[in-house]
């Protein structure tokens, strides 16, 4: 099983969007049993709060199921639990490394590092633009899935 933790600042907008977008992509390919997908934040500001209404609205528009995830903070122990620790922007990566201390296995990256145009994903909490964030998240999730299908093919099994 491949375990992925998507990470942003508060765990109510971008990381939860990536969690549900990636889950949707995996489900469509019949690979659900090969993945464990979750999300967390680097801060404690939103702990216990649900998915932001803007994220919920955008996912609904795209026909993507959005569960009842509650914000949690990433911990140092997550390094041992996950294969991929995926941040949304450079600030998240700095905070992830502050929490983790080091990345000896190269598990930490940004979502759009897997795309043809690596860059930060803007936080819609500040921009208010969930459409642009969704497009970036979708691009990153597609690229990450393709990377995993190529790099970790031996770990994957379809329900077919």
N, C-alpha and C positions, 0 to 999 in steps of 0.2 A: 504494500500500500504506500502511496506517495502522499505525504502530509505537507500541506501548504498553509502558512499563516500570512494573511494580508494585513498590513499595518499602516495606520495613518496617525494623526495627532490624537483625535478624540474617540475614534472607532464608532462614529455614527454616520459618516458621509461616504468618503472614498473607499475605505477598507471594506465596509459592509457591501458597498456597491460591487467591488471586485469579487468579494466572496460569492455573492449571488449570481453575478454574471459568469464567473468561472464555473460554478456549480451547474448552471444552465447549459453551458457548452459541453461539460463532461457528461451530463445526463443525456443530451442529444446524441452523443456518440456511443452511448451504452457502456460507459466506463465508470459509472458511479461507485461500484464496489472496489475500484482501484485507487480511490482518492478519499482523503479526509481533508476538508477545507474549512477554515475558520478565519476569524479576524480579531484584531486587538488594536489598542491605541498605545502611544508612548506616554500619554499624560493620564492623570487621574481625574481630570475635569468632568468627564461625561460618564464615569463608571455607573452602571446600572440603567442608564438611559437607553431608550430604544433607537431604532434606525430613524434618521432624520426624515421628516415628511417630504423634503425635496427628492431624496434618494428613493423613497417609497413610490412617489408619484412617477418618477422617471422610469423606474423598473416596471411599474404597472403599464405605462405607455408602450414599453418594449415587449410586453408579454412575458416578463421574467418574474417568477415567484419570489416574494420577499418574506422571509420568516420573521420570527420575533426575537432576533438576536438582541442581546443587551450588552452595552459597552463594557469591556474589560481592559485591564492594563497588561501589556506584554511584560513578561518576567524573564529573568536570566535562565530559568529552567526551560523556557520554550525552545532554547537552542537545541537541547537534547531531544525534544519531542517532535520537531519538524524538520523536513528535508529542505524546505524553501521558506525563507523569511523575507517577504516582499514588501518594501516600503513604497510610498507614493511620491515622495519628493526628497530632495537633498537634506532638508531639515529633519525629516523622519529618520533618514539613514544615520545622521549624527546622533540623534536621540536613541536609536536602536543600539548603536555601538556604545553609547554611554551606559545603557542597561546591560548589554552583553559583555562588555569589556574587550572582547576580541572575536574574530571570525576565522578560526583555524581551518574550518572545512569549506569555506567559501559559500556559505548558505545565504548570506545577506546580499540583496540586490534591490534595485528599484524596478517596478513593473515595466516601465518603458525601456529599461536596459535590454529587454528581449526584442524590442522592435527595431525597425530599420532607422528610426529617428529617436534615439534616447533623449529623454527630457523629463522634467518634473510634471506631475499632474496637479493642476491648480486645485486649491481647496474651495469647493463651492459654498462652504460656510461663509467665506469672505467674498467670493465673486458673485454668488447667487446664480451662477450659470451651471446648472446640473446637466444640460445638454452637452456642453463642451467636455465636462468631466466624464460623462458617460462615453462619449466617442473615444477619449483617451484610454479609459479603462477597458473598453471593448478591444481597442487595438492592442493594448498590452496583454490582455488575457488571451487573445488569439495567438499572439507571438509566444507567450509563455507555454501554452498548450502545445504548439508545434515544437518548441524546444524540448519539452518533456517527452513527446511522442518519439522524437529522434534520439534523445539522450538516455531515456529511461524505459525504452520499449519493453525490455525484459521484465519489468515490474508490473506491467499493465495487463489486465485481463478484461475482456468484454463479457457482458452477461449473455451474449448471443450463443 
